[in-house]
Amino acid sequence: MTYAQQHRAFIKGYHLAFNIHGRKKDWQVIFDLWYAAACNGHKSAQFYLATLYDDGKGIPRNIPEAFNWYMKAAEQGHMESMFNIGFFYYNGEVVAQDFKTAVRWYTRSAIKGDFMAQHALGICYFLGHGVKKNDKNAVFWYRKAARGSHLSAIYNLGLCYKYGDGVKQSDRWAKHYFEKAAEKGHKRSLEQLRRNYNK
């Protein structure tokens, strides 16, 4: 299968999965299209095939198989797949828990711009999981994730300012970040405002 053929199969599956409205999706057909492209090395097809195994759409749910396909895509530099592999290692799902390996995959994904990976990397630096604890590095990655409107990252920035972790303590900036997350429905930020900032 040429790359053009792989890509056509992937795009057709993507169209059937996400662009068809008003009728039941045929996940078996979508699976077959993505499987054909994935087996021939198409990294986006490998990622989406992994999500089908992850969610049990078109085939029985199979988390180890999802991991295998995420890994194939991650090894080709697929951003979301690299985050997912980091998540598997961080939580010890399918593979033995390994914070250092998780950080390595999170970092690769975060550098490419994945907001979830940036937030996860911030947590690793804050807790010292897989890396030496470094609050300033945690803040650095929280800020990057916050720019992508990652609500937990915005909340965590608020906490950093509240307690002076990695930044100069500032109630004004803490309130700013809690308000920013609360406006989008983040419950813990709203609770911080109610308890500590008279809102």
C-alpha positions as CSV (number, residue, x, y, z in Angstrom):
1,M,0.0,0.0,0.0
2,T,1.5,3.4,-1.1
3,Y,1.4,6.3,1.3
4,A,-1.3,7.9,-0.9
5,Q,-3.4,4.7,-0.5
6,Q,-2.7,4.7,3.3
7,H,-3.8,8.3,3.6
8,R,-6.9,7.8,1.6
9,A,-8.0,4.9,3.8
10,F,-7.2,7.0,6.9
11,I,-9.1,10.0,5.6
12,K,-12.1,7.9,4.6
13,G,-12.2,6.3,8.1
14,Y,-11.8,9.8,9.7
15,H,-14.7,11.1,7.6
16,L,-17.0,8.2,8.6
17,A,-16.0,8.6,12.3
18,F,-16.3,12.3,12.7
19,N,-18.0,14.0,9.8
20,I,-21.1,11.9,9.3
21,H,-24.0,13.1,11.4
22,G,-27.5,11.9,11.8
23,R,-27.0,8.2,11.3
24,K,-25.3,5.3,13.2
25,K,-21.6,5.0,12.6
26,D,-20.3,1.8,11.2
27,W,-17.3,1.3,13.5
28,Q,-16.3,-2.0,11.9
29,V,-15.8,-0.3,8.6
30,I,-13.9,2.5,10.2
31,F,-11.8,0.0,12.1
32,D,-11.0,-1.9,8.8
33,L,-9.9,1.3,7.1
34,W,-7.7,2.5,9.9
35,Y,-6.3,-1.0,10.4
36,A,-5.2,-1.2,6.8
37,A,-3.5,2.2,6.9
38,A,-2.0,1.5,10.3
39,C,-0.5,-1.8,9.3
40,N,1.3,0.0,6.5
41,G,2.8,2.6,8.8
42,H,0.4,5.5,8.7
43,K,1.0,7.1,12.1
44,S,-2.3,9.0,12.4
45,A,-4.2,5.8,11.5
46,Q,-2.1,4.0,14.2
47,F,-3.2,6.5,16.8
48,Y,-6.9,6.4,15.9
49,L,-6.8,2.6,15.7
50,A,-5.4,2.6,19.2
51,T,-8.3,4.8,20.3
52,L,-10.7,2.2,19.0
53,Y,-9.0,-0.6,21.0
54,D,-9.0,1.8,24.0
55,D,-12.7,2.5,23.7
56,G,-13.9,-0.8,22.3
57,K,-15.4,0.6,19.2
58,G,-15.6,-1.8,16.2
59,I,-13.7,-4.4,18.2
60,P,-13.7,-5.7,21.8
61,R,-11.8,-3.3,24.2
62,N,-8.2,-4.3,24.4
63,I,-5.9,-2.0,26.4
64,P,-2.6,-3.9,25.7
65,E,-3.4,-3.7,21.9
66,A,-4.2,0.0,22.3
67,F,-0.8,0.5,23.9
68,N,1.0,-1.4,21.1
69,W,-0.6,0.9,18.4
70,Y,0.0,4.1,20.5
71,M,3.6,3.0,20.7
72,K,3.9,2.5,17.0
73,A,2.6,6.0,16.4
74,A,4.7,7.5,19.2
75,E,7.8,6.0,17.8
76,Q,7.0,7.9,14.6
77,G,6.7,11.2,16.5
78,H,2.9,11.4,16.8
79,M,2.3,14.0,19.5
80,E,-0.9,12.7,21.2
81,S,0.4,9.1,21.1
82,M,3.6,10.1,22.9
83,F,1.5,11.7,25.7
84,N,-0.6,8.5,25.9
85,I,2.5,6.3,26.2
86,G,3.7,8.6,29.0
87,F,0.4,8.2,30.7
88,F,0.6,4.4,30.5
89,Y,4.1,4.5,32.2
90,Y,3.1,7.1,34.8
91,N,0.1,5.0,35.9
92,G,1.7,1.6,35.5
93,E,-1.1,0.4,33.1
94,V,-0.1,-2.5,30.8
95,V,3.5,-1.7,31.6
96,A,5.4,-1.5,34.9
97,Q,5.1,2.0,36.5
98,D,8.2,4.0,35.5
99,F,8.1,7.7,36.2
100,K,11.4,8.4,34.3
101,T,10.1,6.8,31.1
102,A,6.8,8.7,31.6
103,V,8.7,11.9,31.8
104,R,10.7,11.1,28.7
105,W,7.5,10.6,26.6
106,Y,5.7,13.5,28.2
107,T,8.7,15.8,27.4
108,R,8.7,14.7,23.7
109,S,5.0,15.4,23.4
110,A,5.1,18.6,25.4
111,I,7.9,20.0,23.2
112,K,5.6,19.4,20.2
113,G,2.9,21.4,21.9
114,D,0.6,18.9,23.6
115,F,-1.2,20.8,26.4
116,M,-2.0,17.6,28.3
117,A,1.6,16.5,28.2
118,Q,2.8,20.0,29.3
119,H,0.5,19.9,32.3
120,A,1.5,16.3,33.1
121,L,5.2,17.3,32.9
122,G,4.5,20.2,35.3
123,I,3.0,17.8,37.8
124,C,6.1,15.5,37.5
125,Y,8.4,18.4,38.2
126,F,6.2,19.6,41.1
127,L,6.0,16.2,42.7
128,G,9.6,15.0,41.8
129,H,8.2,12.1,39.8
130,G,10.9,10.8,37.4
131,V,12.8,14.1,37.7
132,K,14.3,16.1,40.5
133,K,11.6,18.2,42.1
134,N,11.8,21.7,40.6
135,D,8.9,24.1,41.3
136,K,10.1,26.7,38.7
137,N,10.1,24.0,36.0
138,A,6.7,23.0,37.1
139,V,5.5,26.6,36.7
140,F,7.1,26.8,33.3
141,W,5.2,23.8,32.0
142,Y,1.9,24.8,33.7
143,R,2.2,28.2,31.9
144,K,2.6,26.5,28.6
145,A,-0.4,24.3,29.2
146,A,-2.4,27.2,30.5
147,R,-1.9,29.0,27.2
148,G,-3.9,26.2,25.7
149,S,-6.7,26.7,28.2
150,H,-5.9,23.6,30.1
151,L,-8.0,24.3,33.2
152,S,-6.1,22.1,35.7
153,A,-2.9,23.9,34.6
154,I,-4.5,27.3,35.2
155,Y,-5.7,26.1,38.6
156,N,-2.3,24.8,39.5
157,L,-0.8,28.1,38.6
158,G,-3.2,29.7,41.0
159,L,-2.0,27.3,43.7
160,C,1.6,28.1,42.9
161,Y,0.9,31.8,43.4
162,K,-1.1,31.2,46.5
163,Y,1.7,29.3,48.2
164,G,4.7,30.8,46.5
165,D,5.8,27.6,44.8
166,G,8.2,28.4,42.0
167,V,7.0,32.0,41.9
168,K,6.8,35.0,44.3
169,Q,3.7,34.5,46.5
170,S,0.9,36.7,45.2
171,D,-2.8,36.6,46.3
172,R,-3.6,38.9,43.4
173,W,-2.2,36.5,40.8
174,A,-3.6,33.5,42.6
175,K,-7.0,35.0,42.4
176,H,-6.5,35.9,38.8
177,Y,-5.8,32.3,37.8
178,F,-8.5,30.8,40.0
179,E,-11.0,33.3,38.4
180,K,-9.8,32.4,34.9
181,A,-10.4,28.7,35.5
182,A,-13.6,29.2,37.4
183,E,-15.1,31.2,34.5
184,K,-14.8,28.0,32.5
185,G,-16.4,25.9,35.1
186,H,-13.4,24.5,37.1
187,K,-15.0,23.5,40.4
188,R,-11.9,23.5,42.6
189,S,-11.0,27.0,41.4
190,L,-14.5,28.2,42.3
191,E,-14.1,26.6,45.7
192,Q,-10.8,28.4,46.2
193,L,-12.5,31.7,45.3
194,R,-15.4,31.1,47.7
195,R,-13.2,30.0,50.6
196,N,-10.3,32.5,50.3
197,Y,-11.1,35.3,48.0
198,N,-14.7,36.2,48.9
199,K,-16.4,35.1,45.8
